[in-house]
Amino acid sequence: MTIELTILALSGLLQAVQFVLMAVPANIELGVGKTASPRDPDRMGGKTMLEQLSTKTGRLARAMNNHFEALILFTLAVAVVELSGQNTVLTAACACAYLAARVLYIPAYYFGWAPWRSYIWFVGFLATVIMLISTLI
């Protein structure tokens, strides 16, 4: 398996870890009655689930959702690299940078490292964009 595909698999596992990191405290804070419900407004007391979480658990939820969004573009980049057979040292390095940035993004968001969280996010985004551009030149 190529480095890019390995990193994609690890990124999927990271998403699962982020889900657990968010879901456990969310269930403790809100109770299973709310978290397992269809989350209709009347069950949620007029607020979204995210609005009812503690600050740190809310940050974990937002970091998880952000990774879902980033993972879409990264998956596309890996697919283009793999399907076009354009795996290079550059694309492998970009994939590694993406994963490192996503791992660092979790504590950066959780602990409120501003502006570092945004810089870390940008490293992952830029690495993904470079992967895509590299297949076009």
Order of alpha helices (4+ residues) and beta strands (2+ residues): alpha-alpha-alpha-alpha-alpha-alpha
